[in-house]
Amino acid sequence: LRIALLGFGAVGRRFAELLPGAYGRALRVIGLRPLLTAIGTARHGFAIDPAGLDPAECLAAVVQGGALDALHRGPRVSSASAFIRALPADVLIEVTPLDPRKGEPATSHVRAALRRGLHVVTANKGPVAFARRELQALAARLGVHFRHEGAVMDGTPIFSLLERCLPGAEVTAFRGTLNSTTSLVLSRMEAGETARAALREAQALGIAEADPSFDLDGWDAAVKVCALANTLWDAALVPAKVRRTGIAGISRLDVQRALRAGTRLRLVARAERRAGRIIASVGPERVPLEDPLAGGGSHAALAFATDLAGEIGVFQLGGTVDQTAYALLSDLVFLAASSKSTRIGRASGRRKRS
Ligand SMILES: NC(=O)c1ccc[n+]([C@@H]2O[C@H](COP(=O)([O-])OP(=O)(O)OC[C@H]3O[C@@H](n4cnc5c(N)ncnc54)[C@H](OP(=O)(O)O)[C@@H]3O)[C@@H](O)[C@H]2O)c1
């Protein structure tokens, strides 16, 4: 299984760290030998080696602030599009930052890789929110997969659950605390910390967006609402149509007042389908302490209202970048299970290093 990473930040690096050990073992159990053949970044250069890159060497190169170019073999590559055109890979893992207004350039990266006949796995919710229908159709036409489990609630199985676990039932609405950074900030404010200190903690954990205002202003949650609604209802909802209020105006006093009233302030994302229309919002709400959405720290929760199975939910305790990296692995395992007849299963006789 020849793997290329586009984006080598918090998520890409954690994936690469785990590939030689636990992730490699999980893939070998199902008959795949993983080989990391390419890494592309914005400021740390590009490295492609059809014979395999050593993840530890790549990590060492960027951790010291250096570039990957010294590890590159073959003709020079200087842009993400040239990188995708040159990839000796079976699957592209797209983990560049979120652009909540247009979902670019990630959507173009995904489209270009699919057109080349590569499977694509992403934790980037932009392409799912803005172009899921088009990208799934393209993938289906070309006999490859477009998987995005990490786009909502990191490694918690959301899209797999919707795809496989509610046969015959229809989801009519959902509500969730989908942005771990704002949950962490609000819960630290309950304990008397400043929002700024709590945000620094989220950044140190690697869970904040590259531009953390996308977390605080509710954009990240709005994009996730679109990713979910568009998947559930085959819709074309865009983040600008989600009624959105962030947490920037919330003070420690507000948070503590809510707590004294037996509630917790949380940034709640909601959507429902009513008379064929989707009504979606993101905003701070007082959530009763006993509600599953009232978790502390970076916990996240999502509840689905269904017509036949009542309200069911999933939660993630203390989300970190580990869970997002796991989402990538889980999508790769899914690919292997459902791609027996594609070239993903034929990558085995190659030299490997990871
Ligand atoms: N972190 C999380 O816990 C988490 C959770 C769920 C989903 N996600 C999603 O996963 C994705 C990656 O998150 P992250 O935290 O790893 O982000 P990050 O730390 O900001 O890393 C982004 C990486 O993408 C590279 N990059 C930026 N623009 C690029 C471009 N135009 N072409 C090629 N490479 C480019 C950056 O290059 P440089 O290294 O040179 O800057 C960096 O390596 C995001 O879409 C995010 O929303 C993250």
The ligand as a MOL file (V3000), in Angstrom:
LIG
                    3D

  0  0  0     0  0            999 V3000
M  V30 BEGIN CTAB
M  V30 COUNTS 48 52 0 0 0
M  V30 BEGIN ATOM
M  V30 1 N -5.4510 18.6360 14.4470 0
M  V30 2 C -6.5740 17.9750 14.6990 0
M  V30 3 O -6.7850 17.5000 15.8250 0
M  V30 4 C -7.5860 17.7440 13.6110 0
M  V30 5 C -8.7740 17.0500 13.9230 0
M  V30 6 C -9.6920 16.7670 12.9040 0
M  V30 7 C -9.4480 17.2250 11.6250 0
M  V30 8 N -8.3020 17.9460 11.3690 0 CHG=1
M  V30 9 C -8.0910 18.4360 10.0070 0
M  V30 10 O -6.9060 17.8320 9.4810 0
M  V30 11 C -6.2420 18.7390 8.6030 0
M  V30 12 C -4.7960 18.8990 9.0520 0
M  V30 13 O -4.7640 19.4020 10.3660 0
M  V30 14 P -3.3830 19.6890 11.1090 0
M  V30 15 O -3.7570 20.0090 12.5120 0
M  V30 16 O -2.4220 18.6220 10.8140 0 CHG=-1
M  V30 17 O -2.9320 21.0130 10.3420 0
M  V30 18 P -1.5000 21.7320 10.4410 0
M  V30 19 O -0.7800 21.3040 11.6580 0
M  V30 20 O -1.7540 23.1910 10.2370 0
M  V30 21 O -0.6960 21.1630 9.1660 0
M  V30 22 C -1.0820 21.4610 7.8560 0
M  V30 23 C -0.0460 20.9120 6.8880 0
M  V30 24 O -0.4770 21.2130 5.5650 0
M  V30 25 C 0.5900 21.8480 4.8480 0
M  V30 26 N 0.0040 22.7560 3.8780 0
M  V30 27 C -0.6460 23.9310 4.0870 0
M  V30 28 N -1.0960 24.4250 2.9260 0
M  V30 29 C -0.6980 23.5720 1.9600 0
M  V30 30 C -0.8220 23.5630 0.5410 0
M  V30 31 N -1.4800 24.5140 -0.1100 0
M  V30 32 N -0.2570 22.5270 -0.1450 0
M  V30 33 C 0.4200 21.5610 0.5010 0
M  V30 34 N 0.5570 21.5080 1.8530 0
M  V30 35 C 0.0180 22.5050 2.5610 0
M  V30 36 C 1.4060 22.5640 5.9110 0
M  V30 37 O 2.7120 22.7750 5.4120 0
M  V30 38 P 3.8960 23.3860 6.3310 0
M  V30 39 O 4.2460 22.2920 7.3090 0
M  V30 40 O 4.9980 23.6350 5.4020 0
M  V30 41 O 3.2940 24.5750 6.9810 0
M  V30 42 C 1.3550 21.5250 7.0360 0
M  V30 43 O 2.3250 20.5410 6.8210 0
M  V30 44 C -7.0360 20.0540 8.6450 0
M  V30 45 O -7.8870 20.1020 7.5300 0
M  V30 46 C -7.8500 19.9330 9.9170 0
M  V30 47 O -9.0710 20.6210 9.8560 0
M  V30 48 C -7.3700 18.2020 12.3140 0
M  V30 END ATOM
M  V30 BEGIN BOND
M  V30 1 1 1 2
M  V30 2 2 2 3
M  V30 3 1 2 4
M  V30 4 1 4 5
M  V30 5 2 4 48
M  V30 6 2 5 6
M  V30 7 1 6 7
M  V30 8 2 7 8
M  V30 9 1 8 9
M  V30 10 1 8 48
M  V30 11 1 9 10
M  V30 12 1 9 46
M  V30 13 1 10 11
M  V30 14 1 11 12
M  V30 15 1 11 44
M  V30 16 1 12 13
M  V30 17 1 13 14
M  V30 18 2 14 15
M  V30 19 1 14 16
M  V30 20 1 14 17
M  V30 21 1 17 18
M  V30 22 2 18 19
M  V30 23 1 18 20
M  V30 24 1 18 21
M  V30 25 1 21 22
M  V30 26 1 22 23
M  V30 27 1 23 24
M  V30 28 1 23 42
M  V30 29 1 24 25
M  V30 30 1 25 26
M  V30 31 1 25 36
M  V30 32 1 26 27
M  V30 33 1 26 35
M  V30 34 2 27 28
M  V30 35 1 28 29
M  V30 36 1 29 30
M  V30 37 2 29 35
M  V30 38 1 30 31
M  V30 39 2 30 32
M  V30 40 1 32 33
M  V30 41 2 33 34
M  V30 42 1 34 35
M  V30 43 1 36 37
M  V30 44 1 36 42
M  V30 45 1 37 38
M  V30 46 2 38 39
M  V30 47 1 38 40
M  V30 48 1 38 41
M  V30 49 1 42 43
M  V30 50 1 44 45
M  V30 51 1 44 46
M  V30 52 1 46 47
M  V30 END BOND
M  V30 END CTAB
M  END
